[in-house]
Amino acid sequence: MRYLSTRGIAPAASLATALWQGLAPDGGLYMPEALPPCPPAWVARRAGAPLVDTACGVLAPFVAPEISPAALGTLLADALDFPVPLVAIDEGVWALELFHGPTLAFKDVAARVMARLMRQLQPQNERPLTVLVATSGDTGSAVADAFARVPGIRVVILFPAGQVSAMQEAQLTAFEPAIADRVVSLAVQGTFDDCQQLVKDAFANVRLREAVSLTSANSINIGRLLPQLVSYFHAAAQLPVPHGPAIVSTPSGNFGHLAAGLMAKRLGAPIARFVAATNINDVVPAYLATGRYEPRASRATIANAMDVGSPSNFERIRALYRDDVAALRADVEGSAHQDDEVRAAIGDVFQRTGYVLDPHSAIGYLGLRPALAREPGAVGVVMATAHPAKFAEVVEPAIGRTIEIPERLRACLERPRRVKALAVSADALGEILLS
């Protein structure tokens, strides 16, 4: 399998090259040159199948010939060593709980697989690698936990100061001693969009890249996107049989997870439609409604991972659909929600069913309700993105009680924090990367 830029100028790349470069030389995002459908008989046999078995079948074509099926199986068994259960949360609605990994966020799934892919393909005798990552909350801690354990890699995290939850900030700045010296946490005096732009500027700086071996672990990197294909096949495989058409609601900020879902549908995942569920940063729902894509400055909300005004991965979605908004509308509907709606949904679901949603998963749930109402007999799946304890300041008032904090989160609160302030300055970031 080769990888092509969404902008069509850069030469085709191998998996290893696409992983190490992050962005293509022309500024585009790498995509597989083809999406070969999975055999229908194999898809039909997925019912109740273990996650790792499904992952091996989905990902094998995308890593061949660089990684053998046997090596891939070993890699995935090591990376995906935590449960990913499908849990009923309401009548006809399930949550795929992707947050049982080390940092209690769905980003663990992709980050752990990507780190192991890079270790498997790491060139010999290369200088140390710097993984540069912008985060609006959960990505940074998941990437640091996954990558800083790999010899020869340091992780530099950029997050918007004051715009992540208290628990997320602890996870981004208070790492366990075994990896703390290989992580640099930078509190950017701006928005997530500023963090993301600083990362892109660093990759575009030829002199900087000559001096520092850089790669990205944001969802702009194809290594983050490919493992997310698996979630959709796994969700469909765990639904009770028989069931009606499956509608999947994906909480969306930078739109990498939804891009993976749409690719999974092309590969044969039995999903009828998707909901692109987001907060007031609704540039993609607006595009679906009007046909005009108009990025704008992001606005802060209680679902901070969605506070993105210029989602990078929408470039992949537009490339996948060749900028045909009508074709995209046939597969996706947009749904945008205010903070008050989110709080109310968290409280309503808990009072009726006892299930506790985090703000992002609550937005996914809100997006499903009208979609299911329009298609009687359909079933819904929410891609549940984070443990609710990570957003206790929002969730606890909504449900009227305290949430038990998992031990791995309590440990972060007790460790000293290591963080540097960073102005929105490409030069200032360059100095840190060179140090």
Secondary structure, DSSP 8 states (H G I E B T S, - for coil): --EEETTS-S--B-HHHHHHHSB-TTS-BEEES------HHHHHTTTT--HHHHHHHHHHHHHTTTS-HHHHHHHHHHH--S---EEEEETTEEEEE---STTSBTHHHHHHHHHHHHHHH--TT---EEEEEE-SSSHHHHHHHHHTTSTTEEEEEEEETT-S-HHHHHHHH---HHHHTTEEEEEESS-HHHHHHHHHHHHH-HHHHHHSEEEE-STTSHHHHHHHHHHHHHHHHHS-SS---EEEEEE-SSSHHHHHHHHHHHHT----EEEEEE-S--HHHHHHHHS----------SSGGG--SS-TTHHHHHHHTTT-HHHHHHHEEEEE--HHHHHHHHHHHHHHH-----HHHHHHHHHHHHHHHTSTT-EEEEEE-B-GGGGHHHHHHHHTS-----HHHHHHHHS----EEE-S-HHHHHHHHH-
